[in-house]
Amino acid sequence: MHCIFCHDLALENILYQTEHFKLVWDIDPIQTGHLLIISKEHFTSLSELPLPILYELAELEQKLTRLMEDTLPIDGVTLARNDKDLMDTGTHFHSHLIPRQKDDGFWEQVAVAKRALPLEIFLEQLKHS
């Protein structure tokens, strides 16, 4: 499958880079200033990131959140990550940083079909991890 993050990101659209990540504006932003942090390597899930790359991601998310909160008239930042089958076709693992204000209605717009999930196995594995 052709991945737009691996093959179609124009250099002029990259706002910032680290060793393992690229930063771009979201092409369909939820809010002005909505950023994507995209891994340079094609990972399909957060769980695939080697720990040093995961640490780099956490540091970058913290740096960008702090910068947004210090320079923009916002109340905070919502961080969301898409992976596996939740991603748009032709993309790979990435994080969203969305500038927010308390009264922006963000959570009122979120509606998902709630399903009963068998959480017992998850909880048992969590106890033994």
MMTF fields as JSON, N, C-alpha, C and O atoms, coordinates in Angstrom:
{
  "mmtfVersion": "1.0.0",
  "mmtfProducer": "UNKNOWN",
  "numBonds": 515,
  "numAtoms": 516,
  "numGroups": 129,
  "numChains": 1,
  "numModels": 1,
  "chainsPerModel": [1],
  "groupsPerChain": [129],
  "chainIdList": ["A"],
  "bondAtomList": [4, 2, 8, 6, 12, 10, 16, 14, 20, 18, 24, 22, 28, 26, 32, 30, 36, 34, 40, 38, 44, 42, 48, 46, 52, 50, 56, 54, 60, 58, 64, 62, 68, 66, 72, 70, 76, 74, 80, 78, 84, 82, 88, 86, 92, 90, 96, 94, 100, 98, 104, 102, 108, 106, 112, 110, 116, 114, 120, 118, 124, 122, 128, 126, 132, 130, 136, 134, 140, 138, 144, 142, 148, 146, 152, 150, 156, 154, 160, 158, 164, 162, 168, 166, 172, 170, 176, 174, 180, 178, 184, 182, 188, 186, 192, 190, 196, 194, 200, 198, 204, 202, 208, 206, 212, 210, 216, 214, 220, 218, 224, 222, 228, 226, 232, 230, 236, 234, 240, 238, 244, 242, 248, 246, 252, 250, 256, 254, 260, 258, 264, 262, 268, 266, 272, 270, 276, 274, 280, 278, 284, 282, 288, 286, 292, 290, 296, 294, 300, 298, 304, 302, 308, 306, 312, 310, 316, 314, 320, 318, 324, 322, 328, 326, 332, 330, 336, 334, 340, 338, 344, 342, 348, 346, 352, 350, 356, 354, 360, 358, 364, 362, 368, 366, 372, 370, 376, 374, 380, 378, 384, 382, 388, 386, 392, 390, 396, 394, 400, 398, 404, 402, 408, 406, 412, 410, 416, 414, 420, 418, 424, 422, 428, 426, 432, 430, 436, 434, 440, 438, 444, 442, 448, 446, 452, 450, 456, 454, 460, 458, 464, 462, 468, 466, 472, 470, 476, 474, 480, 478, 484, 482, 488, 486, 492, 490, 496, 494, 500, 498, 504, 502, 508, 506, 512, 510],
  "bondOrderList": [1, 1, 1, 1, 1, 1, 1, 1, 1, 1, 1, 1, 1, 1, 1, 1, 1, 1, 1, 1, 1, 1, 1, 1, 1, 1, 1, 1, 1, 1, 1, 1, 1, 1, 1, 1, 1, 1, 1, 1, 1, 1, 1, 1, 1, 1, 1, 1, 1, 1, 1, 1, 1, 1, 1, 1, 1, 1, 1, 1, 1, 1, 1, 1, 1, 1, 1, 1, 1, 1, 1, 1, 1, 1, 1, 1, 1, 1, 1, 1, 1, 1, 1, 1, 1, 1, 1, 1, 1, 1, 1, 1, 1, 1, 1, 1, 1, 1, 1, 1, 1, 1, 1, 1, 1, 1, 1, 1, 1, 1, 1, 1, 1, 1, 1, 1, 1, 1, 1, 1, 1, 1, 1, 1, 1, 1, 1, 1],
  "groupList": [{"groupName": "MET", "atomNameList": ["N", "CA", "C", "O"], "elementList": ["N", "C", "C", "O"], "formalChargeList": [0, 0, 0, 0], "bondAtomList": [1, 0, 2, 1, 3, 2], "bondOrderList": [1, 1, 2], "singleLetterCode": "M", "chemCompType": "L-PEPTIDE LINKING"}, {"groupName": "HIS", "atomNameList": ["N", "CA", "C", "O"], "elementList": ["N", "C", "C", "O"], "formalChargeList": [0, 0, 0, 0], "bondAtomList": [1, 0, 2, 1, 3, 2], "bondOrderList": [1, 1, 2], "singleLetterCode": "H", "chemCompType": "L-PEPTIDE LINKING"}, {"groupName": "CYS", "atomNameList": ["N", "CA", "C", "O"], "elementList": ["N", "C", "C", "O"], "formalChargeList": [0, 0, 0, 0], "bondAtomList": [1, 0, 2, 1, 3, 2], "bondOrderList": [1, 1, 2], "singleLetterCode": "C", "chemCompType": "L-PEPTIDE LINKING"}, {"groupName": "ILE", "atomNameList": ["N", "CA", "C", "O"], "elementList": ["N", "C", "C", "O"], "formalChargeList": [0, 0, 0, 0], "bondAtomList": [1, 0, 2, 1, 3, 2], "bondOrderList": [1, 1, 2], "singleLetterCode": "I", "chemCompType": "L-PEPTIDE LINKING"}, {"groupName": "PHE", "atomNameList": ["N", "CA", "C", "O"], "elementList": ["N", "C", "C", "O"], "formalChargeList": [0, 0, 0, 0], "bondAtomList": [1, 0, 2, 1, 3, 2], "bondOrderList": [1, 1, 2], "singleLetterCode": "F", "chemCompType": "L-PEPTIDE LINKING"}, {"groupName": "ASP", "atomNameList": ["N", "CA", "C", "O"], "elementList": ["N", "C", "C", "O"], "formalChargeList": [0, 0, 0, 0], "bondAtomList": [1, 0, 2, 1, 3, 2], "bondOrderList": [1, 1, 2], "singleLetterCode": "D", "chemCompType": "L-PEPTIDE LINKING"}, {"groupName": "LEU", "atomNameList": ["N", "CA", "C", "O"], "elementList": ["N", "C", "C", "O"], "formalChargeList": [0, 0, 0, 0], "bondAtomList": [1, 0, 2, 1, 3, 2], "bondOrderList": [1, 1, 2], "singleLetterCode": "L", "chemCompType": "L-PEPTIDE LINKING"}, {"groupName": "ALA", "atomNameList": ["N", "CA", "C", "O"], "elementList": ["N", "C", "C", "O"], "formalChargeList": [0, 0, 0, 0], "bondAtomList": [1, 0, 2, 1, 3, 2], "bondOrderList": [1, 1, 2], "singleLetterCode": "A", "chemCompType": "L-PEPTIDE LINKING"}, {"groupName": "GLU", "atomNameList": ["N", "CA", "C", "O"], "elementList": ["N", "C", "C", "O"], "formalChargeList": [0, 0, 0, 0], "bondAtomList": [1, 0, 2, 1, 3, 2], "bondOrderList": [1, 1, 2], "singleLetterCode": "E", "chemCompType": "L-PEPTIDE LINKING"}, {"groupName": "ASN", "atomNameList": ["N", "CA", "C", "O"], "elementList": ["N", "C", "C", "O"], "formalChargeList": [0, 0, 0, 0], "bondAtomList": [1, 0, 2, 1, 3, 2], "bondOrderList": [1, 1, 2], "singleLetterCode": "N", "chemCompType": "L-PEPTIDE LINKING"}, {"groupName": "TYR", "atomNameList": ["N", "CA", "C", "O"], "elementList": ["N", "C", "C", "O"], "formalChargeList": [0, 0, 0, 0], "bondAtomList": [1, 0, 2, 1, 3, 2], "bondOrderList": [1, 1, 2], "singleLetterCode": "Y", "chemCompType": "L-PEPTIDE LINKING"}, {"groupName": "GLN", "atomNameList": ["N", "CA", "C", "O"], "elementList": ["N", "C", "C", "O"], "formalChargeList": [0, 0, 0, 0], "bondAtomList": [1, 0, 2, 1, 3, 2], "bondOrderList": [1, 1, 2], "singleLetterCode": "Q", "chemCompType": "L-PEPTIDE LINKING"}, {"groupName": "THR", "atomNameList": ["N", "CA", "C", "O"], "elementList": ["N", "C", "C", "O"], "formalChargeList": [0, 0, 0, 0], "bondAtomList": [1, 0, 2, 1, 3, 2], "bondOrderList": [1, 1, 2], "singleLetterCode": "T", "chemCompType": "L-PEPTIDE LINKING"}, {"groupName": "LYS", "atomNameList": ["N", "CA", "C", "O"], "elementList": ["N", "C", "C", "O"], "formalChargeList": [0, 0, 0, 0], "bondAtomList": [1, 0, 2, 1, 3, 2], "bondOrderList": [1, 1, 2], "singleLetterCode": "K", "chemCompType": "L-PEPTIDE LINKING"}, {"groupName": "VAL", "atomNameList": ["N", "CA", "C", "O"], "elementList": ["N", "C", "C", "O"], "formalChargeList": [0, 0, 0, 0], "bondAtomList": [1, 0, 2, 1, 3, 2], "bondOrderList": [1, 1, 2], "singleLetterCode": "V", "chemCompType": "L-PEPTIDE LINKING"}, {"groupName": "TRP", "atomNameList": ["N", "CA", "C", "O"], "elementList": ["N", "C", "C", "O"], "formalChargeList": [0, 0, 0, 0], "bondAtomList": [1, 0, 2, 1, 3, 2], "bondOrderList": [1, 1, 2], "singleLetterCode": "W", "chemCompType": "L-PEPTIDE LINKING"}, {"groupName": "PRO", "atomNameList": ["N", "CA", "C", "O"], "elementList": ["N", "C", "C", "O"], "formalChargeList": [0, 0, 0, 0], "bondAtomList": [1, 0, 2, 1, 3, 2], "bondOrderList": [1, 1, 2], "singleLetterCode": "P", "chemCompType": "L-PEPTIDE LINKING"}, {"groupName": "GLY", "atomNameList": ["N", "CA", "C", "O"], "elementList": ["N", "C", "C", "O"], "formalChargeList": [0, 0, 0, 0], "bondAtomList": [1, 0, 2, 1, 3, 2], "bondOrderList": [1, 1, 2], "singleLetterCode": "G", "chemCompType": "PEPTIDE LINKING"}, {"groupName": "SER", "atomNameList": ["N", "CA", "C", "O"], "elementList": ["N", "C", "C", "O"], "formalChargeList": [0, 0, 0, 0], "bondAtomList": [1, 0, 2, 1, 3, 2], "bondOrderList": [1, 1, 2], "singleLetterCode": "S", "chemCompType": "L-PEPTIDE LINKING"}, {"groupName": "ARG", "atomNameList": ["N", "CA", "C", "O"], "elementList": ["N", "C", "C", "O"], "formalChargeList": [0, 0, 0, 0], "bondAtomList": [1, 0, 2, 1, 3, 2], "bondOrderList": [1, 1, 2], "singleLetterCode": "R", "chemCompType": "L-PEPTIDE LINKING"}],
  "groupTypeList": [0, 1, 2, 3, 4, 2, 1, 5, 6, 7, 6, 8, 9, 3, 6, 10, 11, 12, 8, 1, 4, 13, 6, 14, 15, 5, 3, 5, 16, 3, 11, 12, 17, 1, 6, 6, 3, 3, 18, 13, 8, 1, 4, 12, 18, 6, 18, 8, 6, 16, 6, 16, 3, 6, 10, 8, 6, 7, 8, 6, 8, 11, 13, 6, 12, 19, 6, 0, 8, 5, 12, 6, 16, 3, 5, 17, 14, 12, 6, 7, 19, 9, 5, 13, 5, 6, 0, 5, 12, 17, 12, 1, 4, 1, 18, 1, 6, 3, 16, 19, 11, 13, 5, 5, 17, 4, 15, 8, 11, 14, 7, 14, 7, 13, 19, 7, 6, 16, 6, 8, 3, 4, 6, 8, 11, 6, 13, 1, 18],
  "groupIdList": [1, 2, 3, 4, 5, 6, 7, 8, 9, 10, 11, 12, 13, 14, 15, 16, 17, 18, 19, 20, 21, 22, 23, 24, 25, 26, 27, 28, 29, 30, 31, 32, 33, 34, 35, 36, 37, 38, 39, 40, 41, 42, 43, 44, 45, 46, 47, 48, 49, 50, 51, 52, 53, 54, 55, 56, 57, 58, 59, 60, 61, 62, 63, 64, 65, 66, 67, 68, 69, 70, 71, 72, 73, 74, 75, 76, 77, 78, 79, 80, 81, 82, 83, 84, 85, 86, 87, 88, 89, 90, 91, 92, 93, 94, 95, 96, 97, 98, 99, 100, 101, 102, 103, 104, 105, 106, 107, 108, 109, 110, 111, 112, 113, 114, 115, 116, 117, 118, 119, 120, 121, 122, 123, 124, 125, 126, 127, 128, 129],
  "secStructList": [7, 7, 7, 2, 2, 2, 2, 7, 7, 7, 4, 4, 4, 7, 7, 3, 3, 7, 1, 1, 3, 3, 3, 3, 3, 7, 1, 1, 7, 1, 1, 6, 6, 7, 3, 3, 3, 3, 3, 1, 1, 7, 7, 1, 1, 4, 4, 4, 1, 7, 2, 2, 2, 2, 2, 2, 2, 2, 2, 2, 2, 2, 2, 2, 2, 2, 2, 2, 2, 2, 2, 1, 1, 7, 1, 3, 3, 3, 3, 3, 3, 3, 7, 4, 4, 4, 1, 7, 6, 6, 7, 7, 7, 3, 3, 3, 3, 3, 3, 3, 7, 6, 6, 1, 7, 2, 2, 2, 2, 7, 7, 7, 7, 7, 7, 7, 7, 7, 2, 2, 2, 2, 2, 2, 2, 2, 2, 6, 7],
  "xCoordList": [0.843, 0.0, 0.892, 1.921, 0.494, 1.205, 0.897, -0.271, 1.927, 1.75, 2.112, 3.248, 1.14, 1.413, 2.433, 3.187, 2.473, 3.444, 4.871, 5.818, 5.026, 6.36, 6.807, 8.001, 5.853, 6.229, 5.767, 6.338, 4.755, 4.148, 4.246, 3.653, 4.975, 5.123, 6.191, 7.369, 5.757, 6.708, 7.561, 7.063, 8.831, 9.764, 9.297, 9.483, 8.694, 8.243, 7.064, 6.762, 6.399, 5.288, 5.737, 4.95, 6.987, 7.504, 7.944, 8.834, 7.301, 7.555, 8.795, 9.488, 9.069, 10.137, 10.419, 9.526, 11.66, 12.018, 12.932, 13.72, 12.807, 13.773, 14.38, 14.127, 15.163, 15.78, 14.735, 14.931, 13.621, 12.64, 11.246, 10.354, 11.041, 9.695, 9.692, 10.661, 8.554, 8.29, 7.05, 6.138, 7.027, 5.892, 5.276, 5.969, 3.95, 3.224, 1.879, 1.399, 1.282, -0.096, -1.013, -0.739, -2.078, -3.09, -3.82, -4.17, -4.05, -4.7, -6.212, -6.855, -6.777, -8.194, -8.309, -8.789, -7.868, -7.722, -9.048, -10.037, -9.028, -10.156, -10.183, -11.252, -9.009, -8.845, -7.634, -6.725, -7.612, -6.441, -5.232, -5.309, -4.135, -2.928, -2.819, -1.871, -3.767, -3.777, -2.551, -2.385, -1.7, -0.441, -0.473, -1.186, 0.317, 0.571, 2.047, 2.9, 2.342, 3.699, 3.717, 3.019, 4.509, 4.509, 5.861, 6.904, 5.846, 7.106, 7.714, 7.008, 9.034, 9.72, 9.735, 9.691, 9.795, 9.744, 8.283, 7.477, 7.946, 6.562, 6.196, 6.415, 5.638, 5.081, 3.57, 3.011, 2.904, 1.445, 0.794, -0.421, 1.592, 1.023, 2.047, 3.252, 1.553, 2.405, 3.179, 4.335, 2.557, 3.194, 4.414, 5.197, 4.596, 5.75, 6.974, 8.082, 6.799, 7.92, 8.94, 8.587, 10.201, 11.251, 11.309, 11.021, 11.677, 11.653, 12.397, 11.871, 13.588, 14.245, 13.415, 13.42, 12.713, 11.875, 10.623, 10.169, 10.066, 8.918, 9.285, 8.498, 10.464, 10.926, 11.077, 10.711, 11.615, 11.747, 10.372, 10.199, 9.403, 8.039, 7.471, 6.902, 7.622, 7.096, 7.752, 7.077, 9.057, 9.758, 9.279, 9.113, 9.057, 8.586, 7.167, 6.862, 6.298, 4.925, 4.936, 4.177, 5.789, 5.883, 6.401, 5.859, 7.436, 8.014, 6.976, 6.818, 6.273, 5.286, 4.086, 3.573, 3.635, 2.526, 2.909, 2.134, 4.101, 4.556, 4.624, 4.189, 5.166, 5.293, 3.915, 3.706, 2.985, 1.63, 0.971, 0.37, 1.086, 0.455, 1.085, 0.407, 2.378, 3.077, 2.868, 3.015, 2.525, 2.476, 1.098, 0.897, 0.149, -1.182, -2.21, -2.035, -3.281, -4.336, -5.265, -6.413, -4.739, -5.483, -5.476, -4.704, -6.358, -6.435, -5.634, -5.363, -5.257, -4.494, -4.479, -4.908, -3.981, -3.813, -4.383, -4.137, -5.131, -5.569, -4.639, -4.36, -4.166, -3.274, -4.062, -4.709, -4.009, -4.679, -3.734, -2.978, -3.78, -2.932, -3.811, -4.749, -3.496, -4.195, -3.237, -2.093, -3.702, -2.873, -3.731, -4.958, -3.048, -3.672, -4.786, -4.588, -5.941, -7.028, -7.826, -8.769, -7.465, -8.163, -7.63, -8.254, -6.491, -5.873, -6.555, -7.165, -6.431, -6.898, -6.064, -4.879, -6.669, -5.961, -4.782, -4.903, -3.644, -2.471, -1.679, -0.904, -1.867, -1.082, -0.476, -0.764, 0.363, 0.875, 0.81, 0.271, 1.353, 1.248, 1.578, 2.545, 0.738, 0.975, 0.227, -0.713, 0.668, 0.02, -0.581, -0.016, -1.728, -2.37, -2.166, -2.352, -1.787, -1.784, -2.784, -2.599, -3.845, -4.95, -5.063, -5.373, -4.809, -4.98, -6.446, -7.346, -6.674, -8.048, -8.348, -7.456, -9.64, -10.166, -11.287, -11.978, -11.475, -12.436, -13.835, -14.547, -14.246, -15.63, -15.758, -16.693, -14.831, -14.848, -15.784, -15.938, -16.411, -17.369, -16.748, -17.453, -15.447, -14.743, -15.384, -15.725, -15.552, -16.07, -17.545, -18.005, -18.297, -19.702, -19.839, -20.868, -18.824, -18.847, -18.42, -18.675, -17.774, -17.278, -18.421, -18.984, -18.758, -19.815, -19.382, -19.163, -19.264, -18.907, -19.951, -20.606, -20.093, -20.997, -20.327, -19.286, -20.911, -20.335, -20.733, -21.893, -19.711, -19.933, -19.373, -18.382, -19.997, -19.468, -18.207, -18.216, -17.137, -15.886, -15.518, -15.754, -14.944, -14.545, -13.251, -12.162, -13.362, -12.199, -11.47, -10.388, -12.037, -11.433, -10.026, -9.121, -9.82, -8.503, -7.504, -6.369, -7.931, -7.08, -6.648, -5.463, -7.603, -7.29, -6.371, -5.469, -6.596, -5.742, -4.305, -3.351, -4.158, -2.815, -2.152, -0.941, -2.93, -2.407, -1.832, -0.77, -2.518, -2.057, -0.71, 0.087, -0.46, 0.758, 1.838, 2.85, 1.616, 2.626, 3.657, 4.572],
  "yCoordList": [-1.174, 0.0, 1.242, 1.28, 2.232, 3.504, 4.341, 4.555, 4.815, 5.619, 7.069, 7.367, 7.974, 9.389, 9.967, 10.866, 9.473, 9.985, 9.572, 10.314, 8.424, 7.957, 8.561, 8.778, 8.838, 9.188, 10.544, 11.057, 11.143, 12.325, 13.613, 14.621, 13.607, 14.837, 15.711, 15.355, 16.848, 17.769, 18.429, 18.786, 18.585, 19.169, 20.532, 20.863, 21.319, 22.658, 22.62, 23.63, 21.474, 21.344, 20.881, 20.889, 20.483, 20.022, 21.241, 21.988, 21.425, 22.587, 22.416, 23.386, 21.173, 20.881, 19.395, 18.61, 18.998, 17.586, 17.262, 18.093, 16.031, 15.465, 14.26, 14.039, 13.498, 12.329, 11.346, 10.744, 11.188, 10.158, 10.676, 9.881, 11.997, 12.526, 13.778, 14.535, 13.974, 15.175, 15.847, 15.176, 17.167, 17.934, 18.69, 19.411, 18.523, 19.211, 19.694, 19.219, 20.643, 21.024, 19.899, 19.261, 19.644, 18.688, 19.272, 20.452, 18.461, 18.975, 19.153, 19.821, 18.559, 18.716, 19.037, 18.212, 20.242, 20.536, 20.657, 21.18, 20.158, 20.328, 21.763, 22.323, 22.351, 23.701, 24.322, 23.601, 25.63, 26.316, 25.919, 25.921, 25.585, 25.192, 23.701, 23.265, 22.904, 21.445, 20.865, 21.019, 20.199, 19.645, 18.13, 17.486, 17.565, 16.125, 15.885, 16.542, 14.947, 14.439, 13.076, 12.158, 12.947, 11.733, 11.042, 11.678, 9.762, 9.02, 8.925, 8.715, 9.082, 8.977, 7.526, 7.269, 6.603, 5.189, 4.746, 5.273, 3.8, 3.35, 2.373, 1.167, 2.915, 2.108, 2.15, 3.156, 1.065, 1.06, 1.232, 1.406, 1.185, 1.279, 1.855, 1.665, 2.549, 3.032, 1.874, 2.039, 0.711, -0.443, -0.949, -1.726, -0.536, -0.952, -0.063, -0.455, 1.12, 2.043, 1.515, 1.19, 1.428, 1.081, 2.174, 3.339, 1.794, 2.738, 4.046, 5.101, 4.042, 5.338, 6.268, 7.484, 5.7, 6.508, 6.966, 8.093, 6.11, 6.489, 7.633, 8.561, 7.572, 8.658, 9.954, 11.023, 9.859, 11.051, 11.648, 12.866, 10.784, 11.254, 11.979, 13.062, 11.394, 12.016, 13.374, 14.331, 13.461, 14.74, 15.776, 16.947, 15.349, 16.272, 16.737, 17.922, 15.819, 16.201, 17.204, 18.173, 16.977, 17.903, 19.266, 20.298, 19.275, 20.533, 21.334, 22.535, 20.671, 21.357, 21.828, 22.924, 21.008, 21.404, 22.656, 23.608, 22.644, 23.804, 25.043, 26.121, 24.896, 26.027, 26.562, 27.774, 25.662, 26.092, 26.828, 27.886, 26.267, 26.878, 28.227, 29.116, 28.375, 29.63, 30.715, 31.898, 30.33, 31.323, 31.551, 32.539, 30.668, 30.792, 31.102, 30.689, 31.825, 32.108, 30.903, 30.919, 29.851, 28.596, 28.214, 28.749, 27.274, 26.762, 25.477, 25.069, 24.845, 23.605, 22.924, 23.489, 21.708, 20.938, 19.539, 18.914, 19.057, 17.668, 16.879, 17.275, 15.763, 14.871, 13.625, 13.02, 13.241, 12.017, 11.285, 11.904, 9.975, 9.159, 8.192, 7.611, 8.029, 7.061, 5.947, 6.199, 4.718, 3.597, 2.443, 2.458, 1.453, 0.249, 0.572, 1.383, -0.049, 0.112, 1.402, 1.657, 2.213, 3.482, 4.598, 5.653, 4.377, 5.421, 5.521, 4.57, 6.698, 6.864, 5.988, 5.765, 5.499, 4.693, 5.487, 6.676, 4.82, 5.461, 6.301, 7.167, 6.054, 6.755, 5.725, 4.531, 6.211, 5.343, 6.074, 7.177, 5.463, 5.983, 7.477, 7.946, 8.21, 9.643, 10.149, 9.518, 11.306, 11.963, 13.277, 13.965, 13.621, 14.914, 15.778, 15.307, 17.028, 18.02, 19.085, 19.786, 19.199, 20.083, 21.195, 20.921, 22.457, 23.568, 23.665, 23.542, 23.889, 23.846, 25.02, 25.631, 25.316, 26.233, 25.515, 24.683, 25.831, 25.093, 25.071, 24.081, 26.114, 26.208, 25.944, 26.434, 25.177, 24.986, 23.874, 23.695, 23.125, 22.092, 20.809, 19.958, 20.655, 19.479, 18.167, 17.338, 17.966, 16.691, 16.488, 15.348, 17.565, 17.414, 16.859, 16.276, 17.035, 16.547, 15.087, 14.436, 14.582, 13.207, 12.265, 12.339, 11.39, 10.41, 9.073, 8.965, 8.078, 6.753, 5.753, 5.952, 4.694, 3.62, 2.847, 2.223, 2.885, 2.191, 0.723, 0.366, -0.114, -1.553, -2.17, -1.69, -3.211, -3.961, -4.684, -5.351, -4.55, -5.221, -6.174, -5.866, -7.324, -8.282, -7.822, -8.205, -7.011, -6.383, -7.28, -6.925, -8.417, -9.279, -9.717, -9.67, -10.139, -10.597, -9.447, -9.621, -8.278, -7.095, -6.817, -6.611, -6.809, -6.513, -7.557, -7.226, -8.815, -9.89, -9.733, -9.885, -9.434, -9.217, -7.992, -7.986, -6.966, -5.734, -6.036, -5.525, -6.852, -7.21, -7.914, -7.793, -8.654, -9.472, -8.824, -9.451, -7.586, -6.95, -6.189, -5.599],
  "zCoordList": [0.0, 0.0, 0.0, 0.675, -0.747, -0.826, 0.411, 0.737, 1.1, 2.302, 2.004, 1.633, 2.169, 1.874, 2.846, 2.476, 4.076, 5.035, 4.658, 4.922, 4.058, 3.652, 2.318, 2.112, 1.401, 0.035, -0.468, -1.43, 0.145, -0.46, 0.359, -0.024, 1.47, 2.242, 1.587, 1.548, 1.081, 0.446, 1.525, 2.593, 1.237, 2.19, 2.685, 3.855, 1.808, 2.205, 3.184, 3.819, 3.314, 4.268, 5.652, 6.598, 5.765, 7.053, 7.86, 7.453, 9.005, 9.846, 10.71, 11.018, 11.1, 12.048, 11.962, 11.643, 12.246, 12.239, 13.403, 13.856, 13.875, 14.8, 14.091, 12.906, 14.802, 14.176, 13.635, 12.579, 14.369, 14.001, 13.656, 13.36, 13.69, 13.474, 12.608, 12.566, 11.909, 11.117, 11.702, 12.185, 11.653, 12.144, 10.98, 10.262, 10.79, 9.72, 10.255, 11.284, 9.542, 9.84, 9.385, 8.368, 10.104, 9.675, 8.46, 8.462, 7.429, 6.214, 6.391, 5.582, 7.443, 7.764, 9.253, 10.03, 9.654, 11.083, 11.833, 11.319, 13.055, 13.96, 14.469, 14.709, 14.63, 15.136, 14.442, 14.031, 14.31, 13.788, 14.631, 15.86, 13.996, 14.711, 14.973, 15.627, 14.481, 14.651, 13.941, 12.731, 14.717, 14.199, 14.155, 14.924, 13.236, 13.206, 13.451, 12.855, 14.323, 14.497, 13.836, 14.267, 12.798, 11.978, 12.103, 11.945, 12.381, 12.451, 11.058, 10.071, 10.991, 9.704, 9.208, 8.005, 10.136, 9.784, 9.786, 10.553, 8.95, 8.805, 9.925, 9.812, 11.001, 12.082, 11.95, 11.511, 12.327, 12.264, 13.628, 13.715, 14.702, 16.04, 17.017, 16.857, 18.014, 19.099, 19.712, 20.103, 19.8, 20.434, 19.662, 20.209, 18.423, 17.625, 17.831, 17.465, 18.405, 18.535, 19.537, 20.671, 19.127, 20.095, 21.174, 20.899, 22.383, 23.501, 23.24, 23.595, 22.643, 22.406, 21.502, 21.693, 20.53, 19.638, 20.379, 20.186, 21.219, 22.038, 22.981, 23.164, 23.574, 24.455, 23.675, 24.162, 22.464, 21.622, 21.315, 21.333, 21.035, 20.767, 21.987, 21.854, 23.164, 24.386, 24.628, 25.008, 24.412, 24.589, 23.581, 23.923, 22.335, 21.298, 21.601, 21.461, 22.015, 22.375, 23.525, 23.512, 24.511, 25.64, 25.184, 25.578, 24.366, 23.867, 23.083, 23.303, 22.174, 21.341, 22.159, 21.931, 23.111, 23.975, 24.763, 24.848, 25.331, 26.106, 25.219, 25.624, 24.016, 23.087, 22.683, 22.643, 22.387, 22.025, 23.191, 23.002, 24.391, 25.563, 25.915, 26.429, 25.638, 25.941, 24.893, 25.197, 23.657, 22.582, 21.983, 21.278, 22.243, 21.661, 22.746, 23.892, 22.404, 23.388, 23.551, 23.106, 24.204, 24.38, 25.855, 26.651, 26.198, 27.563, 27.736, 28.866, 26.653, 26.71, 25.357, 24.35, 25.354, 24.116, 24.329, 25.361, 23.367, 23.377, 22.473, 21.342, 22.99, 22.257, 21.893, 22.749, 20.624, 20.172, 19.242, 18.494, 19.292, 18.418, 17.648, 18.194, 16.386, 15.554, 15.195, 14.815, 15.314, 14.892, 14.401, 14.498, 13.878, 13.334, 12.336, 11.431, 12.494, 11.534, 11.726, 10.976, 12.711, 12.935, 12.053, 11.942, 11.431, 10.61, 9.251, 8.763, 8.66, 7.289, 6.365, 6.617, 5.312, 4.328, 3.783, 3.486, 3.658, 3.084, 4.068, 3.662, 5.369, 6.38, 7.342, 7.256, 8.251, 9.304, 10.642, 10.724, 11.683, 13.041, 13.103, 12.504, 13.85, 14.039, 15.263, 15.745, 15.754, 16.886, 16.426, 15.576, 16.99, 16.755, 17.991, 19.112, 17.801, 18.869, 18.466, 17.471, 19.251, 18.896, 19.946, 21.105, 19.541, 20.481, 20.895, 20.064, 22.199, 22.705, 23.61, 24.199, 23.702, 24.691, 25.418, 24.83, 26.695, 27.522, 26.945, 27.115, 26.279, 25.794, 24.293, 23.66, 23.72, 22.264, 21.785, 20.577, 22.688, 22.294, 21.778, 21.236, 21.934, 21.406, 21.845, 21.001, 23.146, 23.641, 23.321, 23.267, 23.109, 22.74, 21.323, 20.982, 20.513, 19.132, 19.016, 18.002, 20.049, 20.009, 20.358, 21.45, 19.44, 19.669, 19.07, 17.863, 19.909, 19.428, 19.9, 20.923, 19.15, 19.556, 20.686, 20.48, 21.866, 23.013, 22.957, 22.752, 23.151, 23.123, 24.392, 24.943, 24.841, 25.976, 25.506, 24.472, 26.261, 25.933, 27.061, 28.229, 26.732, 27.772, 28.439, 28.011, 29.472, 30.098, 31.102, 31.57, 31.432, 32.443, 32.055, 32.889, 30.818, 30.372, 30.427, 30.87, 29.976, 30.035, 31.473, 31.735, 32.405, 33.804, 34.409, 35.178, 34.065, 34.569, 34.054, 34.816, 32.779, 32.212, 32.82, 33.042, 33.088, 33.69, 35.08, 35.435, 35.855, 37.194, 37.161, 38.092, 36.08, 35.989, 35.113, 34.8, 34.73, 33.867, 34.668, 34.094]
}
